[in-house]
Amino acid sequence: MNFTKTLVTLVVLSILAVGFGYWASKTKPAATVPMQQTHVLAGEQVGEGDLYRYAESGQYYTVEANYPGSRPIIEAALKTDIDQFKQNIEGLDATVMPSLADGNKLAFNAEFKTYTSGQLHTTSYAYTIYENTGGAHPNTYFKTFTFDQNGKEVGIKEVIASNPNGLEELSLLVSNEVTAQMKQRLSQDDVTGAIFAEGLAAKEENFSNFVVDGDTLVILIPPYQVAAYVMGSFEVRIKLKDIQ
């Protein structure tokens, strides 16, 4: 009799243990899986840091691009530009371009500089991108990215958000500095006719190429935006305290 009771007790305890184990497996929080970086460019890591380099060579072109491996937004943006570059030269007839027949190649090159701001707790990346697609001349443009301390990308409106008239004041400050630089380049006092006013209007897209360097907002203006290509690009530096 005692043996039977003992056996029944053991069976009941076993069932309870199995049931508890099943419940625990369903209610226990899932183990945290480290987030894996998904790369869209087959670049190679340079050294042991965060720098990656992508290189590609076709019959008539070369591609080189550096990027931080921990910023998928940047990598994806570069891939879009590289794909567009390759699409633009697809089906190229090299016979009408003597330079290609001589062994020269069209090119896409993207290099960046990094800036940090302790004041805003941001990290910025400023890209200078060079493209030669066989036109009258190569093109150079800027592409910038600014991230807060949580890794979220921020735009120019967020940098000057504390100023309700931020865009208007930024437009005025940048316009004054571009005008001063134009006067120096042309050695003229009146450069009104040489400046494209629309490229300096108080619109977010006109100041989308920016970085924050310490306590300074840096606006990068590519060729064609505010003047003829021959005038080149412009860089305007404004203290944050003067715009915020």
C-alpha positions as CSV (number, residue, x, y, z in Angstrom):
1,M,0.0,0.0,0.0
2,N,2.7,2.4,0.9
3,F,4.6,1.5,-2.2
4,T,1.5,2.3,-4.3
5,K,1.1,5.7,-2.6
6,T,4.8,6.5,-3.1
7,L,4.6,5.6,-6.8
8,V,1.5,7.7,-7.3
9,T,3.1,10.6,-5.6
10,L,6.2,10.4,-7.8
11,V,4.0,10.3,-10.9
12,V,2.1,13.4,-9.8
13,L,5.3,15.2,-9.0
14,S,6.8,14.3,-12.4
15,I,3.7,15.6,-14.2
16,L,3.8,18.9,-12.2
17,A,7.5,19.3,-13.0
18,V,6.9,18.8,-16.7
19,G,4.0,21.2,-16.7
20,F,6.0,23.8,-14.8
21,G,8.9,23.4,-17.3
22,Y,6.6,23.9,-20.2
23,W,5.0,27.0,-18.6
24,A,8.4,28.4,-17.8
25,S,9.6,27.9,-21.4
26,K,6.6,29.9,-22.7
27,T,6.8,32.8,-20.2
28,K,10.6,33.2,-20.0
29,P,11.8,36.3,-22.0
30,A,13.6,35.4,-25.2
31,A,17.3,35.7,-25.1
32,T,18.6,38.9,-26.6
33,V,20.2,38.2,-30.0
34,P,22.9,40.7,-31.0
35,M,21.8,42.8,-33.9
36,Q,23.7,41.8,-37.1
37,Q,24.8,44.5,-39.6
38,T,23.3,43.9,-43.0
39,H,25.7,45.1,-45.7
40,V,24.5,46.0,-49.2
41,L,27.9,46.7,-50.5
42,A,30.5,43.9,-50.7
43,G,33.2,46.1,-49.2
44,E,36.2,45.0,-47.2
45,Q,37.0,46.2,-43.7
46,V,40.1,48.4,-43.5
47,G,42.1,47.5,-40.4
48,E,40.2,46.8,-37.2
49,G,38.1,50.0,-37.1
50,D,34.8,50.9,-38.7
51,L,36.1,51.9,-42.1
52,Y,35.1,49.8,-45.1
53,R,36.2,50.1,-48.7
54,Y,34.2,49.0,-51.8
55,A,35.9,48.8,-55.2
56,E,34.6,47.6,-58.5
57,S,36.1,47.7,-62.0
58,G,34.3,47.2,-65.3
59,Q,35.4,47.3,-68.9
60,Y,35.0,51.1,-69.1
61,Y,34.6,52.2,-65.5
62,T,35.9,52.0,-61.9
63,V,34.1,52.5,-58.6
64,E,35.7,53.3,-55.2
65,A,33.8,54.2,-52.1
66,N,34.7,54.4,-48.4
67,Y,32.0,54.2,-45.7
68,P,31.5,53.5,-42.0
69,G,30.3,49.9,-41.6
70,S,28.1,50.7,-38.6
71,R,25.9,53.2,-40.6
72,P,23.6,51.2,-42.9
73,I,21.9,54.4,-44.0
74,I,25.1,55.7,-45.5
75,E,25.9,52.3,-47.1
76,A,22.4,52.1,-48.7
77,A,22.6,55.7,-50.0
78,L,26.0,55.0,-51.6
79,K,24.7,51.8,-53.3
80,T,21.8,53.8,-54.8
81,D,24.3,56.3,-56.2
82,I,26.6,53.6,-57.5
83,D,23.7,51.8,-59.2
84,Q,22.6,55.0,-60.8
85,F,26.1,55.7,-62.1
86,K,26.3,52.3,-63.7
87,Q,22.9,52.7,-65.2
88,N,23.9,56.0,-66.7
89,I,26.9,54.4,-68.6
90,E,25.1,51.2,-69.5
91,G,25.3,50.5,-73.2
92,L,28.1,53.0,-73.6
93,D,29.6,53.1,-77.2
94,A,33.3,53.5,-76.5
95,T,34.0,54.1,-80.2
96,V,32.7,57.7,-79.9
97,M,34.9,58.4,-76.9
98,P,38.6,58.3,-77.9
99,S,39.7,58.6,-74.3
100,L,38.1,55.2,-73.5
101,A,39.7,53.7,-76.6
102,D,43.1,54.8,-75.2
103,G,42.5,52.8,-72.0
104,N,41.1,55.5,-69.8
105,K,38.0,54.8,-67.7
106,L,34.9,56.6,-66.4
107,A,34.8,56.8,-62.6
108,F,32.8,57.0,-59.4
109,N,34.7,57.9,-56.3
110,A,33.2,58.7,-52.8
111,E,35.4,59.9,-49.9
112,F,34.2,61.2,-46.5
113,K,35.3,63.2,-43.5
114,T,33.9,62.7,-40.0
115,Y,32.9,65.6,-37.7
116,T,31.7,65.5,-34.1
117,S,29.9,68.0,-31.9
118,G,30.0,67.8,-28.1
119,Q,27.5,70.6,-28.0
120,L,24.8,68.8,-29.9
121,H,26.1,65.2,-29.3
122,T,26.2,64.5,-33.0
123,T,28.4,62.7,-35.5
124,S,28.5,63.9,-39.1
125,Y,29.8,62.5,-42.3
126,A,30.5,64.7,-45.2
127,Y,30.9,63.0,-48.6
128,T,32.5,64.5,-51.6
129,I,31.4,62.4,-54.6
130,Y,33.2,62.6,-58.0
131,E,31.5,61.2,-61.1
132,N,32.8,61.1,-64.6
133,T,30.2,59.7,-66.9
134,G,31.7,60.9,-70.2
135,G,30.0,64.3,-70.3
136,A,31.5,67.7,-71.0
137,H,33.2,67.6,-67.6
138,P,33.1,65.5,-64.5
139,N,30.6,66.3,-61.7
140,T,31.3,66.7,-58.0
141,Y,28.5,66.8,-55.4
142,F,28.1,66.5,-51.7
143,K,26.1,64.0,-49.6
144,T,26.0,64.5,-45.8
145,F,24.7,62.5,-42.9
146,T,24.3,63.7,-39.3
147,F,23.4,61.3,-36.5
148,D,22.4,62.0,-32.8
149,Q,23.9,60.0,-29.9
150,N,21.2,57.4,-30.3
151,G,22.1,56.8,-34.0
152,K,19.1,58.6,-35.4
153,E,19.7,60.7,-38.5
154,V,18.8,64.4,-38.0
155,G,18.1,67.1,-40.6
156,I,18.8,70.8,-40.8
157,K,15.4,71.7,-39.3
158,E,16.2,69.7,-36.2
159,V,19.6,71.4,-35.7
160,I,18.0,74.9,-35.8
161,A,14.6,73.9,-34.2
162,S,15.0,76.3,-31.3
163,N,14.8,79.2,-33.7
164,P,11.3,79.7,-35.2
165,N,12.8,81.8,-38.0
166,G,15.7,79.4,-38.4
167,L,15.5,78.8,-42.1
168,E,15.0,82.5,-43.0
169,E,18.0,83.5,-40.9
170,L,20.1,80.7,-42.2
171,S,19.2,81.7,-45.8
172,L,20.3,85.3,-45.0
173,L,23.6,84.3,-43.4
174,V,24.5,81.9,-46.1
175,S,23.6,84.3,-48.8
176,N,25.8,87.0,-47.3
177,E,28.8,84.7,-47.1
178,V,28.3,83.3,-50.6
179,T,28.1,86.8,-52.0
180,A,31.3,87.7,-50.2
181,Q,33.1,84.7,-51.5
182,M,31.8,85.4,-55.1
183,K,33.1,89.0,-54.9
184,Q,36.5,87.7,-53.9
185,R,36.6,85.1,-56.7
186,L,35.4,87.4,-59.4
187,S,37.2,90.5,-58.1
188,Q,34.0,92.4,-58.5
189,D,31.8,94.5,-56.1
190,D,28.5,93.6,-57.8
191,V,27.9,89.9,-58.3
192,T,24.1,90.0,-58.3
193,G,23.8,88.6,-61.8
194,A,26.2,85.7,-61.1
195,I,24.3,84.2,-58.2
196,F,21.3,81.9,-58.5
197,A,19.0,83.3,-55.8
198,E,16.8,80.3,-55.9
199,G,19.6,78.1,-54.6
200,L,19.8,80.3,-51.5
201,A,16.1,80.6,-50.7
202,A,14.8,79.7,-47.3
203,K,14.0,76.1,-48.3
204,E,15.2,73.0,-46.4
205,E,16.6,71.3,-49.5
206,N,19.0,74.2,-50.1
207,F,20.8,73.5,-46.8
208,S,20.4,69.7,-46.7
209,N,24.2,69.3,-47.1
210,F,25.5,70.1,-43.7
211,V,27.7,68.9,-40.9
212,V,28.1,70.0,-37.3
213,D,31.8,70.6,-36.5
214,G,32.1,71.3,-32.7
215,D,30.1,74.5,-32.1
216,T,29.9,75.3,-35.8
217,L,27.2,74.5,-38.5
218,V,28.9,73.9,-41.8
219,I,26.8,74.3,-45.0
220,L,28.2,72.7,-48.2
221,I,27.0,74.0,-51.5
222,P,27.9,72.0,-54.7
223,P,28.5,73.4,-58.1
224,Y,25.5,74.6,-60.0
225,Q,23.3,75.3,-56.9
226,V,24.1,79.0,-56.5
227,A,26.4,79.8,-59.5
228,A,27.8,78.5,-62.8
229,Y,29.8,75.3,-62.7
230,V,33.1,77.2,-63.3
231,M,32.6,79.0,-59.9
232,G,32.9,75.7,-58.1
233,S,31.5,74.8,-54.7
234,F,31.1,76.9,-51.5
235,E,31.5,76.2,-47.8
236,V,29.8,78.4,-45.2
237,R,30.6,78.1,-41.5
238,I,28.2,79.6,-39.0
239,K,28.4,79.5,-35.2
240,L,25.5,77.6,-33.7
241,K,24.9,80.4,-31.2
242,D,24.3,82.7,-34.2
243,I,21.5,80.6,-35.6
244,Q,19.9,78.7,-32.7
